[in-house]
Amino acid sequence: MSEDPLKALSDQATEAHTKIQQAYQHINPVVAVRRGLRDVGFPADVMTIDCLRTRRRIMLILHDKEPGMLLYQFAGLDEEASEEFQRKVLTEVCVDTLFGWIQDYFSDAPTQESE
């Protein structure tokens, strides 16, 4: 891949974010890119897409040990990431993929948990 995979993924997330805001103003996801893991010896870049309303997160990882793959996980904002990630070939990820994940995972009513 001639282009930086993180930049390409970030550009796709930006476009998906714009489309989501046009279609679902109540979702309003927050996208963050973290390259700081490299500073502590973890060979990966992380992008998170959060929904504050539903308290849900989509975590996307580009790991140097798995070039060309996107590791992803759906979780709650208050949860630590688990060791188990799903994988998708990076070239199969597009704006519509991210849009669908955001739409499907964030559009539900927030879960009410009693503790």
N, C-alpha and C positions, 0 to 999 in steps of 0.2 A: 504494500500500500504506500503510495507516494505521499499521501497526506497524513498528518498526525491523527491517529485514531481518536484521541480525546477531543481534538478540535472538531473533527467530523461529527462525533457523537454530541458534543455540546451544541453545534449548529443545528442538528436535528432536534434536540431537546428544546432549543429556543423556538424553532418553528412549530413544534408540537404544542408548546406552551401557548403560543399566540393563537393557534387554532382552538385549543381548549377554552381559552378566555372568551373567544368569540362565540363558541357554542354553549359553554357552561360557565357563566360568570360566577356562580356560587362555588366552584371548585377552587380556582385561583391557586394553583400549585406553586411551590417555592423550589427553585432548582439551585443546587450548590455543587461546585466542583472543588475537589480537594486533591491537591498534589503533595501536600505536606507529609503523607505517609512515607514518601521516598526519603525524607529527612531522617526518619527513624528506622530506616533499613527495610521497609516493606515495599517490594518492587511492584507497586500497582498505583493506579489512579482510580479515584472513586468519585462517582456522581450520585447525588441523592436527589430525589424528587419527592417532596413532602406535601401533604395536605393537612393543614392545621385544623380544619373543620372536622375531618374524619379521624385525625390522629394516626394517619397511615403513611408509610414510606415505601418507595421503590428505590432499591439500592442497585447501582450499576457499577461493575468493576472491570477495568481493563488491567489484567495481570500479565506481567512480562513473561511468566512461565507458560502462559497459554495465549500466544500471539494469534490474532485473528478471531478470538472468541470473546464474547461478552458474557460475563457472569452476572446473574441478576437474582434478586430476592425481593419478595413482597413481605413487609413486616409492619409492625406498629411503631409509632414514633418513640414509645417508651420502652421498646425492646432492644436488646443487644442483637446484633447480627448473629445468625447461627452459622455453623460450619458448612451447611448444605446450601449450595447455590445451583440454580438452573443455568444451563449454558445454551447459547445461541451463536451461530456463526455470525460474526460482526457484519459481513456483507449482506446478511439477510435482515438486518435491523435497519429500519427507515423511519421517517417521520410518522407514517401511518402506524407502525408497530408501537412507537412510544405513545402516540395519541390514543390508540386502543387500550394500552395498559393503563394510562392515566384515567381515561374515561371509565373503564370497567372497574378499576380498583378504588377510585376516589369518589365515584358518583353515588355510592350507596349512602344511606343515612348513617351517621356515626353510631358505633356500637355503644350500648349502655351496659357497662359491667358494674355489678355491685360487689364491693369488697368489704 
